[in-house]
Amino acid sequence: MKVLLSYPRSGNHLVRFFIEFLSDQATYGCKDNPADCPAHQYQFPMKVPFQIKPAPRTSCYHKYHSMPAPQDGQVSELIVIVRNPREALIREQGLNLLTNKLPHDSKSSSASYFAILDYYEAFKGRKLMLFYEDIITRRRWFVKALCEFLQVNNPGKLRFVLDNIDRLYEASHKATRPGREPLNVSSGSLNFYYPALRQPFKAQFDKQLIAFTKNHPMIRRRYGINT
């Protein structure tokens, strides 16, 4: 089994869209969410020429927001998406920008974010870490990096994606579930929620974040989190 693992609101749907388009294989959503269908089954505002071919589920990527359980099967490949914890945690924890109140379970939610990083570090198979900010701002680089990791040898497909990169991003962003149910995807904002957090809530959040990143120097360097 191949796993696409990310904290919520980190661009998982967008990566699934390009995995399916580049590899011609479906991806599967969270196992406890029947509505989370393969990306190519969504409805798009433009014609997206997917060419999905039948493939065993074990050779396809499966979406997870927490570590797969042992009974799910052996993980052969792993892609992890990481988003700035200032944005991902505040967004997912349900910050009310009117009251600036953080929920009571913020520590538990933060632990889940960093558990994903620990899982990636411990994983011994083929793996790739993608940063949400690169996916959004370095589109061509992201597609090439994903294509290389997926070991896709289809220059024509890659050229089509690169030539139509902006239109494909737009199609993914505006996708809707079958039956016209809205798809809740990330807006692409890189620095929205944290600047909106006012004191004393910002100081409270910063204190928690510094504590949680103590054993994650890479995240501290990447996102400028200082003690």
Buried (B, 14 or more C-beta within 10 A) or exposed (E): BBBBBBBBBBBBBBBBBBBBBBBBBBBBBBEEEEEBBBBBEBBBEEEBEBEBEEEEEEEBBBBBBEBBEEEEEEBEBBBBBBBBBBBBBBBBBEBEEEEBEBEEEBEEBBEBBBEBBEBBEEBEEEBBEBBBBBBBEEBEEBBBBBBEBBEBEBEEBBEBBBEBBEEBBBBBBBBEBEEEEEBEBBEBEEEBBBEEBEEEBBEBBBEBBEEBBEEBEEBBEBBEBEE
